[in-house]
Amino acid sequence: MKISRTLAFLSLAGYALWVVLPMVWVGWSSFKTDDAIFRDAFALPAAGEWQTANYTRAWHEARFGEYFLNSVAVTLSSVALITLFGAMAAYALARFAHPLGRAVFWLFLAGLMLPAQLAMVPLFFELRALGLLNSLPGLVLVYTANGLPFAIFILAGFFRSLPRALHEAAVMDGCSEAGAFWRVMLPLARPGLVTVAIFQFIGVWKEYFFAFLLVNGDPAGGARTLPLGLANLAITAQYRADYGMLFAGLVLVTLPILAVYVLLQKHLVKGVTAGAVKG
């Protein structure tokens, strides 16, 4: 028993080091000059040589400030719409019996089974016809549609796990169906809502494929998000050898994801175990 526990501990510790050490290395490399990175890649920055200017140049020269605001706007809007519409659809599918209810539920789940790349060509032309190509609203619309299947899958299990007596009591007390949903059922599904919000925040924040195809065609780059800015910075770094600024950009992209996960991880674990697998 002790041997198995020791092996499990060593395996998990090794995996943790495998994941954490590259992130730590990127963090301290973002404070080094290019010469210091090439001279001794794994050494800490020398005392008095911490290059905080890498972050300043990434924020201003590489336009990370503008891209950061774009990513914040797109991510928050997409997560809010996914959570709202996903909760409404999941509640209707979980609480009301309808001959087509099961078929509609599986139709939504088909969005999890089919690769999004299959829809890129028609999606591109559709957004162009609507005048939403190379725009943040178009990107929000695509992210919302892409995130709804996951949200409905998770939240439908939550609403099914809630006692039906709570809904009946709310209706008997005078609540309409809409009132019972907003005042009683939706607050009780908060762990599921937080779970969906965390997963969608992480997914949308770091998403590159849709952004590259749908908003990268604007020469001015006014609708670019952080992943696109980081990719452009990586290309620039190859020609100018400005790896310090590149690592600073990596840190700026990664920190919000880590902060959200650390702050909400207990809600994430509770949400996954409470009702996400029930159906």
Secondary structure, DSSP 4 states (H G I P E B T S, - for coil): -HHHHHHHHHHHHHHHHHHHHHHHHHHHHTTS-HHHHHH-TTSPPPTT---THHHHHHHHTT-HHHHHHHHHHHHHHHHHHHHHHHHHHHHHHHHS--TTHHHHHHHHHHHHHS-GGGGHHHHHHHHHHHT-TTSHHHHHHHHHHHHHHHHHHHHHHHHHHS-HHHHHHHHHTT--HHHHIIIIIHHHTHHHHHHHHHHHHHHHHT--HHHHHHTTT-TT-TT--HHHHHHHHHHHHHHH--HHHHHHHHHHHHHHHHHHHHHHHHHHHHHHHHTTT--
